[in-house]
Amino acid sequence: MSKETQEKTRLHARNRNREPYDLAALIAVEPKLQQHIKPNKHGADSINFADPDAVKLLNKALLHHYYGVTNWDFPDENLCPPIPGRADYLHYMADLLGQSNFGTVPTGEKITVLDIGVGASSIYPIIGVTEYGWNFIGSDINKESLQSAQKIIDANTGLHGKVSLRLQEDENSIFKGILQEDEMVDFTMCNPPFHASAEEAEKGSARKVKNLSGKKTESPELNFAGISKELICEGGESSFIKKMITESESFRENCYWFSTLVSKKSNLKGIYKLLNAEEATQVKSIALGTGNKSSHIIAWSFLSKTEQQKWKNRNWKD
């Protein structure tokens, strides 16, 4: 099993938000954002990132201005994802496909991605379809989240025929019940629940608000929102990812690259150990650095070199 680590401290070279936000352009497409623009400690105009309403309006403006998505809305209790960080995940997975394809990123309908926990915002399919023309399967355990995601898909013609949504009816399963026996996806992606309890989630939110605003609060409003099942699961992130790895072995021939975000560096050692025990043939770790947060993408495959070549010849050739 090989492991390659790429240390990155800035956003991906293809990320549309590598440079400071053009606030005037963003306000032009989302005028309500204006009321959330205030000078930061350096005296420059900025967004109040500790305010969930401001973050949601910023994301609407980013999607409209940079991605051409004009209809994006969902209930306030759902997770509101940071657009630049989510885009980076997709760009690095595109690079991984390219590394497996003689340096060329495969695009268009030849690529199918499974987004585990697509959520109400459908953010990964939106960016993946816009940037690379890929097809997406979005799974979730929450019916209301899927209904919200479907409304976004229906409201944006560029997503029509590119995204299919599936309900995971078994909360103890991840791939089972979603992937069919003979179905093939080129990679899976997931932003797993971070926390093991509501108390842990609240403490994490308090730290985030303090980092963003410099102010301590005893009862913070969750930045980036997020209903309980999006943020919390028994055993937290480590338990969820270990379940994903164990179950992925049963779908070894259905997927070229399995992947997940890992927000806690302390979880990496256990993840590597389990992947080794499950006999993954390749493991890759990609360090992400966005703002105050440092996380990793962990990707793994069970395919032999011969199986990888067959996959590329069958699925990626023009």
C-alpha positions in Angstrom: 0.0 0.0 0.0 1.5 3.4 -1.0 0.7 6.7 0.6 1.4 10.1 -1.0 1.0 13.3 0.9 0.7 16.7 -0.8 1.1 19.7 1.5 -1.0 22.7 0.3 -1.5 25.9 2.2 -3.5 27.9 -0.4 -6.6 27.1 -2.4 -6.2 25.0 -5.5 -4.9 26.7 -8.6 -8.3 26.2 -10.4 -10.3 27.4 -7.5 -12.3 30.5 -8.6 -12.0 32.0 -5.2 -8.2 32.0 -4.7 -8.0 35.8 -4.7 -9.9 38.2 -2.3 -13.6 38.4 -2.9 -14.8 41.1 -5.4 -17.3 42.5 -2.9 -18.8 45.0 -5.4 -19.5 42.3 -7.9 -21.0 40.0 -5.3 -23.2 42.8 -3.9 -24.4 43.5 -7.5 -25.8 40.0 -7.8 -26.9 39.7 -4.1 -27.8 43.3 -2.9 -28.8 42.0 0.6 -25.1 41.2 1.2 -24.4 44.9 1.5 -25.8 45.1 5.0 -23.3 42.5 6.2 -20.2 44.3 4.9 -18.2 45.9 7.7 -14.6 47.0 8.2 -12.4 44.3 9.8 -9.7 44.9 12.3 -7.4 46.1 9.5 -9.9 48.6 8.3 -10.8 46.7 5.1 -14.3 45.8 4.0 -15.2 42.2 4.9 -18.0 39.8 5.7 -19.0 38.9 9.2 -18.2 35.2 8.9 -19.6 34.5 12.4 -23.1 35.4 11.2 -24.9 32.5 9.4 -27.1 34.9 7.5 -24.1 36.7 6.1 -22.4 33.4 5.1 -25.5 32.1 3.3 -25.9 35.4 1.4 -22.2 35.3 0.5 -22.5 31.8 -0.8 -25.5 32.7 -2.9 -23.5 35.6 -4.4 -20.5 33.4 -5.0 -22.5 30.7 -6.8 -24.3 33.3 -8.9 -21.3 35.4 -9.8 -18.7 32.6 -10.3 -20.8 29.6 -11.2 -23.9 31.0 -12.9 -26.2 29.4 -10.4 -29.1 31.8 -9.9 -31.5 29.7 -7.8 -29.9 28.3 -4.6 -31.9 28.2 -1.4 -32.6 25.8 1.4 -33.9 25.8 5.0 -31.9 27.8 7.5 -31.5 24.8 9.8 -29.4 22.9 7.2 -25.7 23.1 6.8 -24.5 26.1 4.8 -21.2 25.0 3.3 -18.2 27.2 2.6 -17.9 27.3 -1.2 -14.1 27.7 -1.7 -13.3 24.7 0.6 -15.9 22.5 -1.1 -14.6 23.4 -4.5 -11.1 22.5 -3.5 -12.2 19.0 -2.6 -13.5 18.5 -6.1 -10.5 20.0 -7.8 -8.1 17.8 -5.9 -10.2 14.7 -6.8 -10.1 15.8 -10.4 -6.3 15.9 -10.2 -6.4 12.4 -8.7 -8.4 11.1 -11.6 -5.9 12.9 -13.9 -3.0 11.2 -12.2 -4.7 7.9 -13.0 -5.3 9.0 -16.6 -1.9 9.9 -18.0 -2.2 13.5 -16.7 -5.6 14.3 -18.3 -8.6 15.0 -16.1 -11.5 13.0 -17.5 -14.6 15.3 -17.9 -18.2 15.1 -19.0 -20.6 12.2 -18.7 -17.9 9.6 -18.7 -17.4 10.4 -14.9 -19.9 9.5 -12.2 -19.5 10.7 -8.6 -21.3 9.5 -5.5 -21.7 12.3 -3.0 -22.5 10.7 0.4 -24.6 13.1 2.4 -25.4 15.4 -0.4 -27.4 17.6 2.0 -30.0 20.3 1.3 -27.6 22.6 -0.5 -26.4 20.0 -3.2 -23.2 21.9 -3.3 -20.8 19.3 -4.6 -23.0 18.4 -7.6 -23.4 22.1 -8.4 -19.7 22.7 -8.5 -18.8 19.4 -10.1 -21.3 19.8 -12.9 -20.3 23.4 -13.5 -16.6 22.8 -13.5 -16.2 19.4 -15.1 -19.6 18.3 -16.5 -19.6 15.2 -14.3 -22.7 13.2 -13.4 -23.6 12.9 -9.7 -25.5 10.5 -7.4 -26.4 12.2 -4.2 -27.4 10.1 -1.2 -28.8 11.3 2.2 -30.6 9.8 5.2 -32.9 12.9 5.4 -35.9 13.1 3.1 -36.4 16.8 3.7 -32.8 17.5 2.7 -33.2 15.5 -0.5 -36.4 17.4 -1.3 -34.5 20.7 -0.9 -31.7 19.5 -3.1 -34.2 18.4 -5.7 -35.7 21.9 -5.7 -32.3 23.4 -6.4 -31.7 20.9 -9.2 -35.1 21.6 -10.8 -34.6 25.4 -10.6 -31.2 25.3 -12.4 -31.4 24.0 -16.0 -27.6 23.3 -16.1 -28.2 20.5 -13.5 -31.0 18.8 -15.3 -30.2 15.2 -16.2 -26.9 15.4 -14.3 -27.8 14.7 -10.7 -29.9 11.8 -9.3 -30.8 11.7 -5.6 -31.3 8.6 -3.5 -32.6 8.1 0.0 -30.4 6.0 2.4 -33.1 4.2 4.4 -30.7 2.4 6.7 -28.8 4.8 9.0 -26.2 2.1 9.7 -25.3 1.8 6.0 -23.4 4.0 3.7 -23.0 2.3 0.3 -25.4 -0.6 0.8 -28.8 0.4 -0.4 -27.4 3.2 -2.6 -25.0 1.5 -5.1 -26.5 -1.2 -7.2 -24.6 -4.5 -7.5 -23.3 -3.8 -11.0 -23.2 0.0 -10.7 -19.9 1.8 -11.2 -18.8 5.2 -9.9 -15.4 6.8 -10.5 -15.1 8.2 -7.1 -17.1 8.8 -3.9 -16.8 11.9 -1.7 -18.1 12.7 1.8 -18.1 15.5 4.4 -18.7 13.3 7.4 -20.4 14.5 10.7 -17.7 16.1 12.8 -19.0 15.6 16.3 -20.0 12.8 18.7 -22.5 14.9 20.7 -24.4 18.1 20.8 -22.1 19.4 23.6 -19.1 18.8 21.4 -20.7 20.6 18.5 -21.5 23.6 20.6 -17.9 23.8 21.9 -16.7 23.5 18.3 -19.0 26.3 17.2 -17.8 28.5 20.1 -14.2 28.1 19.0 -15.1 28.8 15.4 -17.0 32.0 16.4 -14.0 33.1 18.5 -11.6 32.5 15.7 -13.7 34.4 13.2 -14.8 37.3 15.3 -12.3 37.4 18.1 -15.2 37.4 20.6 -16.0 34.7 23.1 -19.7 33.6 23.4 -21.3 31.1 25.7 -24.1 30.1 23.4 -23.0 30.6 19.8 -25.3 30.5 16.8 -23.9 27.7 14.7 -21.9 29.2 11.9 -22.6 27.4 8.6 -25.8 26.2 10.4 -26.3 22.4 10.2 -29.0 20.1 11.6 -28.0 17.5 14.1 -27.5 14.6 11.7 -25.3 16.7 9.5 -22.9 17.6 12.3 -23.3 14.8 14.9 -23.1 11.0 14.8 -22.4 8.4 17.5 -18.6 8.1 17.8 -18.1 11.3 15.7 -16.0 11.6 12.6 -13.6 8.8 13.4 -16.4 6.2 13.9 -18.2 7.3 10.7 -15.1 7.1 8.5 -14.1 3.7 9.9 -17.6 2.4 9.1 -17.2 3.9 5.6 -13.8 2.2 5.0 -15.1 -1.2 6.3 -18.1 -1.1 4.1 -16.3 0.1 1.1 -14.3 -3.1 0.8 -17.6 -4.9 -0.1 -17.9 -2.5 -3.0 -14.3 -2.7 -4.1 -15.2 -3.4 -7.8 -17.8 -0.7 -7.9 -15.5 2.3 -7.4 -12.1 3.5 -8.6 -11.4 5.9 -5.7 -13.3 6.1 -2.4 -12.7 9.3 -0.5 -13.6 11.4 2.5 -12.7 14.7 4.2 -11.0 14.3 7.6 -11.2 17.4 9.7 -9.3 16.1 12.8 -5.6 15.3 12.2 -5.7 13.0 15.3 -8.0 10.6 13.3 -5.5 10.0 10.5 -3.3 7.4 12.2 -6.3 5.1 12.9 -7.6 5.6 9.3 -4.3 4.6 7.8 -4.1 1.6 10.1 -7.6 0.4 9.1 -7.0 0.9 5.4 -3.9 -1.2 5.7 -5.9 -3.9 7.5 -8.5 -3.8 4.7 -5.8 -4.2 2.2 -6.4 -1.1 0.1 -4.0 -1.1 -2.9 -3.6 2.7 -2.9 -4.0 5.4 -0.3 -3.5 9.1 -0.9 -3.6 11.9 1.6 -4.1 15.5 0.4 -3.7 18.3 2.9 -6.1 21.3 2.5 -5.5 24.7 4.0 -8.4 27.2 4.0 -8.6 30.0 6.5 -8.2 28.9 10.1 -9.0 25.3 9.3 -6.7 22.5 8.2 -8.2 19.3 7.0 -7.3 16.4 4.7 -8.8 14.4 1.9 -8.1 10.7 2.3 -8.6 8.6 -0.9 -8.3 4.9 -1.3 -8.7 2.1 -3.9 -8.9 -1.6 -3.8 -8.3 -2.1 -7.5 -5.2 -3.9 -8.8 -3.1 -2.3 -11.5 -4.7 -4.6 -14.0 -8.2 -3.7 -12.8 -7.3 0.0 -12.9 -6.2 -0.3 -16.5 -9.4 -2.1 -17.5 -11.4 0.6 -15.7 -9.7 3.4 -17.6 -10.0 1.7 -21.0 -13.7 0.9 -20.4 -14.8 4.2 -18.8 -12.5 7.1 -19.5 -11.4 6.7 -23.1 -13.1 9.1 -25.7 
